[in-house]
């Protein structure tokens, strides 16, 4: 028997001593503030608690070690302290997805108990063991310092109003930072079962036989699903239906993330025990894991061969003739690596029947596309399936494809009981698509005055086993190959290639960040060869209104790139060691794809409005932006509460939350509905007179055309632009990043800054240290702690400067800022490193600075 105290209450524990404290807290005590982020590694601290007045990750503490222990979770923190901390996190914009926030709240409480008035450095050091993938840590430190001040002075923390340009509190953030059970894994259903997937042991092997007999005989196992249990289509995919739900006997696996079976049992523990008893007989083959080899191989991974998509862009004159006539020409080969999204919340889904309709609680970034796919797999009409969106603990593109949702749905379809399927951290590594590794062969020329004459690029992207988003990613890479600059002559060949590696798909930057690293690095190389100033050559060549992008897309709106460079000029010229880079990033999918958004406003009693839309909130703040736009339109004190609802059953359409487009599409559809409501309010004397009425808004983006279209139309309905400066200390450490953005009107100041800070830190990790290593298709980097994710003490000073040029098609002038800040980081850091030690860097993650090479 183990005696312990939890939040002041005595407990006698008589269970399995090897059970983790986190498991006991969440499943037995129903304490959901402690989140499961790293599957027992003790790496992320999302499950942080206080044990005997010390901070501990509850996932890595066994119950047998807790005899006599005094445990405090967030629920046990004194109310005054917890309220002040929570409001400080909200007021400072310190929480985006909110999954890690309760752990940081606990960390802050422990720190402030020991050191009530810490310095910024002391706070930064104190939180270094806790991971956040969204915020970039800057505003978390701000929040803890704010809480320290308010607790000292016994002052309350007020929130800013819901108006345009304020730092109004993010929707539901107070509940999230306080540990409310808002995520899918926090949810519990009566009579719920648990599913665990069996993944392939080999990246390329014929599945001869799947023997589930021994696993089926384990007590508590209800059913084991395989391909034979699928009543409808067997393949998933957003662009190409090539990703099998399960690999059938007789078929060949394409990567180690292929599912072969799903054990459904009375508990997750039983299902995981049974998974180990499944025996699979394979005929193992040599995997294709090199893109160049795959291009030449007779072995076909894709149905029609190993080229998923090839894109060619040719503009202007014959490129080799252009180079022959250029004053200066440089070339280089650049490489980027496979990167894991590393969101703190792994994939989780619950399916059940509600109102006689199969309902899936999902984290998906595209719930309407997901409904279509799940219905097709189950052999149902789409209106027989409902997807209820549950706010996501981070996504960054990695939750765009359907993963566990189809497996929970299939199990519920057969068993007519609620089923939860959740991936462990390592299973998440295997299953969801990653950031594309690319090899980019670039050539660049300019005239004697430094004006660019031509660009040639050959790009090969490893898309892994299935298409996922490989087609749009390689199209974006080709169209953005020239970054933020005008090139009169262009020749680009870009290929996305099937291999037996992990699937690559959508990740923040979406193909643009890889090519921007190559391009900006080569521009610096051109300056080294020619003697041109690196600031001046950029200023001479950046895109302006009326110019065309590398993809031939005419820029029809005002561009703030020259102003951004002017803002950075003094700091660049006065810095001892500095790197500079620019970027352009499309808003919207474009390419001729229809992009439509609906919104619905329902007026309820008591000044409450229900806001229906179809876009997912994964930390970026779309729900909050829509609320602020609504408040700004209605301008009434009658409005007391806005409730956001996102579910397919309401048929309020939204697209996949990708491509920095949610603000423009959702915002414009919301404004149409809001203006109708405002008109009625003016005519009928206010909101109270309209209870029971609904208002619908719809927005379709301006027409776009595909890359290489003969029509003189836009490829994308908008762009964001940025310039960044990276400076180093005399010791060669990154000292500061200044990020200047032309990203439209700022709707919410803290959300805007937080997106930029978080994106910069994510890109900084990609630049310096992040790498998901494979060997012959098998995952070498098996631990969350081995990914190279940055901690709070790794973060330099970050200054965010907006240039508020209203987008004429954006809601009140706003547009997306979720990705653009990721693009300039790598080349700017590489350039700063080169200024310090003289070493050219062409491959990510970057080789570290050699201090003994430092310039004197």
ZAMARGU-4260 file (C-alpha; in steps of 0.2 Angstrom, whole numbers, plus 5000, padded with zeros to 4 digits):
<rodrens>
0) 5000/5000/5000 | 5006/5017/4995 | 5000/5032/5006 | 5001/5049/4997 | 4993/5066/4998
5) 4985/5074/4982 | 4980/5092/4983 | 4978/5091/5001 | 4968/5075/5001 | 4975/5058/5008
10) 4975/5043/4997 | 4979/5024/4999 | 4985/5017/4983 | 4984/4998/4981 | 4986/4997/4962
15) 5001/4992/4951 | 5017/5000/4957 | 5023/5002/4939 | 5008/5013/4934 | 5014/5031/4930
20) 5008/5045/4941 | 5001/5053/4925 | 4990/5038/4921 | 4983/5037/4939 | 4980/5056/4939
25) 4971/5056/4922 | 4962/5040/4922 | 4958/5037/4940 | 4957/5054/4948 | 4950/5062/4932
30) 4963/5076/4933 | 4965/5082/4915 | 4976/5097/4918 | 4992/5086/4917 | 4993/5082/4898
35) 5002/5067/4889 | 5014/5075/4877 | 5029/5063/4876 | 5022/5046/4881 | 5032/5044/4897
40) 5049/5051/4892 | 5048/5065/4904 | 5054/5077/4890 | 5040/5090/4887 | 5033/5094/4905
45) 5016/5095/4898 | 5011/5084/4913 | 5021/5094/4926 | 5016/5092/4944 | 5024/5097/4961
50) 5030/5082/4971 | 5037/5087/4988 | 5038/5105/4982 | 5049/5100/4967 | 5044/5100/4949
55) 5042/5083/4941 | 5035/5076/4925 | 5021/5064/4931 | 5023/5053/4916 | 5040/5047/4921
60) 5036/5045/4940 | 5030/5027/4945 | 5017/5025/4959 | 5029/5014/4969 | 5040/5029/4971
65) 5027/5040/4979 | 5024/5033/4997 | 5023/5048/5008 | 5024/5060/4994 | 5014/5076/4994
70) 5008/5080/4976 | 5000/5096/4970 | 4993/5098/4952 | 4986/5114/4945 | 4969/5110/4953
75) 4978/5111/4970 | 4987/5128/4967 | 4979/5142/4978 | 4965/5151/4969 | 4972/5168/4970
80) 4989/5162/4962 | 4981/5151/4949 | 4969/5165/4944 | 4983/5178/4942 | 4994/5166/4933
85) 4980/5161/4921 | 4975/5179/4917 | 4993/5184/4915 | 4995/5170/4902 | 4980/5176/4893
90) 4984/5195/4894 | 5002/5192/4888 | 4997/5181/4874 | 5007/5166/4881 | 4996/5152/4875
95) 4992/5148/4858 | 4986/5130/4856 | 4986/5129/4875 | 4991/5110/4877 | 5007/5114/4886
100) 5000/5129/4896 | 4995/5120/4912 | 5012/5113/4913 | 5020/5130/4911 | 5007/5137/4924
105) 5014/5124/4936 | 5032/5128/4932 | 5028/5146/4935 | 5019/5143/4952 | 5034/5133/4958
110) 5046/5146/4953 | 5036/5161/4960 | 5035/5151/4977 | 5054/5151/4978 | 5058/5167/4970
115) 5043/5179/4970 | 5052/5193/4959 | 5063/5184/4947 | 5072/5192/4933 | 5069/5189/4914
120) 5084/5178/4914 | 5079/5168/4929 | 5062/5165/4922 | 5069/5159/4905 | 5081/5147/4914
125) 5067/5141/4925 | 5056/5135/4911 | 5069/5127/4900 | 5064/5109/4904 | 5046/5113/4897
130) 5043/5112/4878 | 5031/5124/4869 | 5030/5122/4850 | 5018/5137/4846 | 5024/5152/4855
135) 5043/5153/4854 | 5043/5156/4873 | 5044/5175/4872 | 5027/5178/4879 | 5027/5164/4891
140) 5042/5173/4900 | 5032/5189/4898 | 5017/5181/4907 | 5027/5175/4922 | 5035/5192/4924
145) 5017/5200/4923 | 5010/5188/4936 | 5025/5191/4948 | 5022/5209/4947 | 5003/5208/4950
150) 5005/5195/4964 | 5017/5207/4973 | 5006/5222/4971 | 4990/5212/4974 | 4982/5219/4958
155) 4970/5211/4946 | 4974/5209/4927 | 4962/5216/4915 | 4960/5211/4897 | 4960/5222/4882
160) 4943/5225/4873 | 4937/5215/4858 | 4941/5228/4845 | 4952/5229/4829 | 4970/5231/4833
165) 4970/5227/4852 | 4977/5212/4861 | 4960/5205/4865 | 4960/5188/4874 | 4961/5173/4864
170) 4945/5162/4863 | 4944/5149/4877 | 4962/5152/4882 | 4958/5155/4900 | 4950/5138/4901
175) 4965/5130/4892 | 4978/5137/4903 | 4968/5132/4918 | 4969/5114/4913 | 4951/5112/4907
180) 4947/5095/4898 | 4946/5103/4881 | 4956/5091/4870 | 4951/5074/4863 | 4961/5064/4875
185) 4953/5073/4889 | 4936/5067/4884 | 4928/5051/4891 | 4912/5042/4885 | 4902/5029/4893
190) 4906/5011/4887 | 4921/5018/4877 | 4933/5006/4869 | 4951/5009/4864 | 4960/5005/4848
195) 4979/5003/4845 | 4987/5001/4828 | 4999/4988/4822 | 5012/4996/4811 | 5023/4988/4798
200) 5039/4981/4804 | 5047/4985/4787 | 5047/5000/4775 | 5045/4988/4760 | 5039/4970/4762
205) 5025/4959/4755 | 5013/4955/4769 | 5011/4936/4767 | 5000/4933/4782 | 4993/4942/4797
210) 4990/4930/4812 | 4979/4938/4825 | 4973/4922/4834 | 4984/4924/4850 | 4980/4942/4852
215) 4961/4939/4850 | 4961/4927/4864 | 4968/4940/4877 | 4954/4945/4889 | 4947/4962/4886
220) 4950/4961/4867 | 4934/4965/4858 | 4939/4965/4839 | 4954/4966/4828 | 4951/4975/4812
225) 4961/4972/4796 | 4958/4977/4778 | 4944/4964/4776 | 4933/4974/4788 | 4933/4989/4777
230) 4915/4990/4768 | 4920/5004/4756 | 4935/5011/4747 | 4952/5005/4754 | 4962/5021/4751
235) 4964/5039/4758 | 4971/5054/4751 | 4968/5073/4749 | 4975/5074/4731 | 4978/5056/4726
240) 4969/5041/4734 | 4985/5031/4737 | 4986/5029/4756 | 4979/5012/4761 | 4969/5012/4777
245) 4976/4994/4780 | 4989/4984/4770 | 4980/4968/4765 | 4988/4951/4764 | 4997/4949/4748
250) 5001/4968/4746 | 5017/4977/4749 | 5020/4990/4762 | 5027/5007/4757 | 5034/5013/4774
255) 5035/5009/4792 | 5019/5020/4795 | 5008/5008/4786 | 4994/5001/4797 | 4991/4982/4796
260) 4978/4980/4810 | 4969/4989/4824 | 4966/4980/4841 | 4950/4986/4849 | 4949/4982/4868
265) 4942/4987/4884 | 4957/4998/4889 | 4972/5005/4880 | 4984/4995/4890 | 4975/4978/4885
270) 4975/4984/4867 | 4994/4988/4868 | 4997/4971/4876 | 4987/4962/4862 | 4997/4971/4848
275) 5013/4963/4854 | 5004/4946/4851 | 5000/4949/4832 | 5012/4939/4821 | 5015/4945/4803
280) 5024/4935/4790 | 5033/4946/4778 | 5043/4944/4762 | 5056/4958/4764 | 5063/4968/4750
285) 5076/4982/4749 | 5068/4999/4751 | 5070/5013/4740 | 5075/5028/4751 | 5086/5039/4740
290) 5075/5051/4728 | 5088/5050/4714 | 5089/5031/4715 | 5070/5030/4715 | 5069/5041/4699
295) 5080/5028/4690 | 5073/5012/4698 | 5062/5000/4689 | 5053/4997/4706 | 5037/5006/4706
300) 5031/5014/4723 | 5018/5025/4715 | 5004/5017/4704 | 5012/5025/4689 | 5030/5026/4694
305) 5040/5035/4706 | 5037/5053/4700 | 5023/5060/4710 | 5023/5077/4701 | 5034/5086/4689
310) 5033/5105/4687 | 5042/5115/4674 | 5042/5134/4674 | 5050/5143/4659 | 5049/5162/4657
315) 5059/5174/4646 | 5074/5169/4636 | 5084/5153/4634 | 5092/5152/4651 | 5110/5147/4647
320) 5111/5161/4634 | 5106/5173/4648 | 5119/5166/4659 | 5132/5168/4645 | 5128/5186/4643
325) 5127/5190/4662 | 5141/5199/4671 | 5141/5187/4686 | 5135/5169/4688 | 5135/5158/4703
330) 5128/5141/4706 | 5126/5129/4721 | 5118/5113/4728 | 5108/5115/4744 | 5100/5102/4754
335) 5086/5102/4768 | 5081/5088/4780 | 5066/5078/4785 | 5058/5087/4800 | 5045/5082/4812
340) 5031/5094/4817 | 5032/5090/4835 | 5016/5097/4840 | 5013/5093/4859 | 4997/5084/4857
345) 4998/5068/4847 | 4984/5061/4836 | 4968/5056/4845 | 4951/5053/4839 | 4934/5047/4846
350) 4920/5040/4836 | 4903/5036/4842 | 4885/5036/4837 | 4875/5052/4841 | 4857/5055/4836
355) 4859/5039/4825 | 4873/5047/4815 | 4891/5041/4816 | 4900/5056/4824 | 4919/5058/4824
360) 4928/5070/4836 | 4943/5075/4826 | 4958/5087/4827 | 4958/5088/4808 | 4964/5103/4798
365) 4951/5099/4785 | 4935/5092/4793 | 4924/5093/4777 | 4937/5083/4767 | 4939/5071/4781
370) 4920/5068/4781 | 4921/5063/4763 | 4935/5051/4765 | 4928/5043/4781 | 4911/5041/4773
375) 4919/5033/4757 | 4929/5020/4768 | 4913/5016/4777 | 4902/5015/4762 | 4891/5028/4768
380) 4884/5044/4761 | 4893/5059/4768 | 4877/5066/4777 | 4878/5050/4787 | 4894/5055/4795
385) 4897/5070/4806 | 4914/5077/4810 | 4915/5088/4826 | 4930/5098/4827 | 4939/5098/4844
390) 4952/5112/4846 | 4970/5105/4842 | 4985/5105/4853 | 4996/5111/4838 | 4996/5105/4820
395) 5007/5116/4808 | 5001/5106/4793 | 5004/5089/4801 | 4985/5085/4805 | 4979/5089/4787
400) 4978/5071/4782 | 4966/5059/4790 | 4975/5047/4801 | 4967/5039/4817 | 4950/5046/4813
405) 4946/5033/4800 | 4951/5019/4812 | 4940/5025/4827 | 4926/5027/4814 | 4928/5010/4807
410) 4928/5002/4824 | 4913/5011/4830 | 4904/5007/4813 | 4906/4988/4817 | 4904/4988/4836
415) 4892/5002/4839 | 4901/5008/4854 | 4912/5024/4857 | 4930/5020/4852 | 4946/5031/4855
420) 4961/5029/4845 | 4977/5038/4851 | 4995/5037/4845 | 5010/5037/4856 | 5023/5049/4852
425) 5034/5036/4842 | 5018/5030/4833 | 5015/5048/4828 | 5033/5049/4821 | 5028/5035/4810
430) 5011/5040/4804 | 5009/5058/4800 | 5017/5067/4785 | 5033/5077/4788 | 5042/5092/4780
435) 5049/5088/4763 | 5068/5085/4762 | 5074/5093/4746 | 5089/5094/4735 | 5090/5110/4725
440) 5103/5114/4712 | 5102/5133/4709 | 5110/5145/4696 | 5109/5163/4697 | 5115/5178/4686
445) 5115/5197/4687 | 5122/5211/4676 | 5136/5223/4680 | 5124/5234/4690 | 5118/5220/4701
450) 5101/5218/4693 | 5096/5199/4692 | 5096/5192/4674 | 5091/5174/4676 | 5087/5160/4688
455) 5088/5141/4685 | 5084/5128/4698 | 5082/5109/4698 | 5072/5104/4713 | 5070/5086/4719
460) 5058/5083/4734 | 5057/5067/4744 | 5038/5064/4746 | 5040/5047/4754 | 5027/5033/4753
465) 5011/5042/4748 | 5006/5058/4739 | 4999/5067/4754 | 5002/5086/4750 | 5017/5082/4739
470) 5009/5089/4723 | 5004/5106/4730 | 5020/5107/4739 | 5031/5105/4724 | 5020/5117/4714
475) 5023/5130/4728 | 5042/5126/4728 | 5043/5129/4709 | 5032/5145/4709 | 5042/5152/4724
480) 5059/5147/4718 | 5063/5165/4715 | 5057/5170/4732 | 5054/5189/4735 | 5063/5194/4719
485) 5059/5198/4701 | 5069/5188/4688 | 5065/5192/4670 | 5071/5174/4664 | 5067/5158/4673
490) 5069/5140/4671 | 5064/5128/4685 | 5061/5110/4685 | 5054/5102/4701 | 5050/5084/4705
495) 5041/5076/4720 | 5047/5058/4721 | 5040/5043/4729 | 5052/5033/4741 | 5050/5021/4755
500) 5053/5034/4768 | 5041/5042/4780 | 5027/5052/4771 | 5031/5070/4768 | 5017/5083/4767
505) 5011/5099/4773 | 5022/5109/4786 | 5023/5127/4789 | 5031/5135/4774 | 5024/5122/4762
510) 5039/5120/4750 | 5043/5139/4750 | 5055/5138/4765 | 5066/5125/4757 | 5069/5135/4741
515) 5070/5151/4750 | 5086/5144/4759 | 5094/5140/4743 | 5089/5156/4734 | 5094/5168/4748
520) 5110/5159/4751 | 5115/5159/4733 | 5111/5178/4732 | 5124/5180/4746 | 5136/5169/4736
525) 5133/5181/4721 | 5138/5196/4732 | 5154/5187/4738 | 5159/5184/4720 | 5154/5201/4713
530) 5157/5213/4727 | 5139/5219/4728 | 5132/5225/4744 | 5120/5211/4751 | 5107/5224/4757
535) 5108/5234/4741 | 5106/5220/4729 | 5091/5214/4738 | 5084/5232/4738 | 5087/5233/4719
540) 5078/5217/4715 | 5063/5214/4727 | 5046/5212/4720 | 5035/5228/4718 | 5018/5231/4712
545) 5017/5226/4693 | 5032/5214/4694 | 5030/5195/4692 | 5035/5181/4703 | 5046/5167/4697
550) 5030/5157/4694 | 5024/5171/4682 | 5011/5178/4694 | 5009/5197/4692 | 5009/5206/4709
555) 4993/5217/4709 | 4994/5224/4726 | 5006/5236/4735 | 5022/5227/4742 | 5031/5232/4758
560) 5048/5224/4754 | 5057/5240/4751 | 5051/5248/4766 | 5055/5232/4776 | 5073/5233/4770
565) 5074/5252/4774 | 5069/5248/4792 | 5083/5235/4793 | 5096/5245/4784 | 5104/5254/4799
570) 5105/5238/4810 | 5112/5228/4796 | 5125/5240/4792 | 5130/5243/4810 | 5131/5225/4815
575) 5148/5216/4816 | 5141/5199/4811 | 5124/5199/4802 | 5114/5190/4789 | 5099/5196/4779
580) 5085/5188/4770 | 5068/5192/4762 | 5053/5181/4758 | 5037/5180/4749 | 5023/5168/4753
585) 5007/5165/4745 | 4990/5166/4754 | 4978/5153/4748 | 4979/5137/4738 | 4977/5146/4722
590) 4981/5137/4706 | 4963/5137/4700 | 4956/5128/4715 | 4939/5136/4721 | 4941/5143/4739
595) 4925/5146/4748 | 4920/5149/4766 | 4903/5151/4774 | 4899/5158/4791 | 4883/5158/4801
600) 4878/5170/4815 | 4863/5164/4827 | 4856/5177/4839 | 4852/5170/4856 | 4845/5178/4872
605) 4855/5188/4884 | 4866/5196/4871 | 4874/5179/4865 | 4878/5174/4847 | 4883/5157/4841
610) 4896/5159/4827 | 4897/5144/4815 | 4911/5142/4803 | 4922/5128/4795 | 4940/5132/4800
615) 4950/5123/4813 | 4958/5132/4828 | 4975/5124/4831 | 4983/5139/4840 | 4984/5152/4827
620) 4969/5161/4833 | 4956/5161/4819 | 4941/5160/4832 | 4948/5176/4840 | 4951/5185/4824
625) 4933/5182/4819 | 4926/5187/4836 | 4936/5204/4835 | 4929/5207/4817 | 4912/5204/4823
630) 4914/5216/4838 | 4921/5229/4826 | 4907/5227/4814 | 4892/5227/4827 | 4900/5240/4839
635) 4887/5236/4853 | 4888/5234/4871 | 4873/5221/4870 | 4885/5208/4864 | 4890/5198/4879
640) 4896/5181/4873 | 4901/5173/4857 | 4901/5154/4856 | 4911/5146/4842 | 4904/5130/4834
645) 4913/5120/4820 | 4905/5103/4814 | 4901/5097/4797 | 4882/5093/4802 | 4879/5112/4801
650) 4885/5113/4783 | 4894/5129/4786 | 4908/5126/4774 | 4927/5129/4777 | 4942/5123/4768
655) 4958/5115/4775 | 4966/5127/4787 | 4982/5128/4776 | 4991/5141/4766 | 4989/5156/4777
660) 4971/5158/4770 | 4960/5156/4785 | 4960/5175/4790 | 4955/5181/4773 | 4942/5167/4769
665) 4934/5165/4785 | 4935/5183/4789 | 4927/5189/4773 | 4912/5177/4775 | 4910/5182/4793
670) 4909/5200/4788 | 4895/5197/4776 | 4885/5189/4789 | 4890/5202/4802 | 4885/5216/4790
675) 4868/5208/4788 | 4865/5207/4806 | 4871/5225/4809 | 4859/5231/4796 | 4844/5222/4805
680) 4851/5229/4822 | 4850/5247/4815 | 4832/5244/4808 | 4825/5235/4823 | 4833/5244/4838
685) 4847/5232/4843 | 4852/5214/4846 | 4839/5209/4858 | 4825/5212/4845 | 4833/5199/4834
690) 4833/5183/4846 | 4831/5168/4835 | 4836/5175/4819 | 4851/5168/4809 | 4862/5177/4796
695) 4873/5168/4783 | 4889/5174/4775 | 4898/5167/4760 | 4914/5172/4752 | 4923/5165/4737
700) 4941/5170/4734 | 4945/5179/4718 | 4948/5168/4703 | 4965/5160/4701 | 4973/5149/4687
705) 4986/5135/4688 | 5004/5138/4686 | 5009/5139/4668 | 4991/5144/4663 | 4990/5154/4646
710) 4977/5165/4655 | 4984/5181/4662 | 4976/5179/4679 | 4983/5177/4696 | 4990/5160/4703
715) 4986/5166/4721 | 4974/5178/4728 | 4987/5186/4739 | 5004/5186/4746 | 5013/5191/4762
720) 5031/5198/4762 | 5045/5199/4775 | 5063/5204/4778 | 5073/5197/4792 | 5090/5202/4800
725) 5100/5190/4811 | 5114/5197/4821 | 5127/5188/4831 | 5137/5192/4847 | 5156/5193/4847
730) 5156/5175/4853 | 5146/5169/4838 | 5129/5166/4846 | 5113/5172/4838 | 5110/5188/4848
735) 5094/5195/4839 | 5082/5192/4825 | 5072/5207/4818 | 5057/5202/4808 | 5048/5215/4797
740) 5032/5210/4790 | 5020/5216/4776 | 5006/5205/4782 | 4991/5217/4781 | 4981/5225/4795
745) 4985/5218/4812 | 4969/5212/4820 | 4976/5206/4836 | 4993/5213/4841 | 4998/5198/4853
750) 4992/5185/4841 | 5001/5193/4827 | 5017/5194/4837 | 5015/5177/4844 | 5013/5169/4827
755) 5029/5177/4821 | 5039/5173/4836 | 5033/5155/4836 | 5036/5153/4818 | 5054/5161/4819
760) 5058/5149/4834 | 5051/5134/4824 | 5061/5139/4809 | 5077/5142/4820 | 5076/5124/4826
765) 5074/5118/4808 | 5089/5128/4803 | 5101/5124/4818 | 5097/5107/4825 | 5080/5098/4821
770) 5082/5082/4811 | 5071/5066/4810 | 5084/5053/4805 | 5080/5038/4795 | 5091/5023/4790
775) 5085/5013/4776 | 5067/5019/4779 | 5068/5014/4798 | 5067/5028/4811 | 5083/5031/4820
780) 5077/5046/4830 | 5065/5037/4841 | 5063/5049/4856 | 5055/5066/4857 | 5070/5072/4866
785) 5081/5067/4851 | 5073/5079/4838 | 5084/5094/4842 | 5069/5105/4847 | 5074/5122/4855
790) 5071/5126/4873 | 5068/5143/4881 | 5087/5146/4884 | 5091/5144/4866 | 5080/5158/4860
795) 5088/5175/4855 | 5080/5192/4857 | 5066/5193/4844 | 5059/5210/4838 | 5043/5210/4827
800) 5039/5225/4816 | 5023/5225/4806 | 5021/5236/4791 | 5002/5238/4790 | 4998/5239/4772
805) 4979/5234/4770 | 4976/5220/4759 | 4962/5227/4748 | 4953/5209/4748 | 4956/5205/4766
810) 4944/5207/4780 | 4946/5225/4786 | 4963/5224/4777 | 4970/5209/4786 | 4979/5193/4779
815) 4988/5178/4784 | 5004/5178/4795 | 5006/5160/4800 | 5020/5155/4788 | 5029/5169/4780
820) 5041/5172/4796 | 5048/5154/4793 | 5055/5157/4776 | 5069/5170/4779 | 5076/5162/4795
825) 5088/5148/4788 | 5097/5159/4775 | 5099/5174/4787 | 5106/5163/4800 | 5118/5154/4788
830) 5124/5171/4781 | 5127/5178/4799 | 5137/5162/4803 | 5147/5165/4787 | 5150/5183/4792
835) 5157/5176/4808 | 5168/5162/4803 | 5169/5163/4784 | 5162/5146/4781 | 5149/5143/4767
840) 5134/5133/4772 | 5123/5123/4760 | 5115/5110/4770 | 5102/5110/4785 | 5103/5108/4799
845) 5118/5120/4798 | 5135/5115/4804 | 5140/5124/4820 | 5151/5139/4821 | 5169/5136/4822
850) 5174/5149/4835 | 5193/5148/4831 | 5188/5154/4813 | 5181/5170/4820 | 5186/5186/4812
855) 5197/5197/4823
</rodrens>
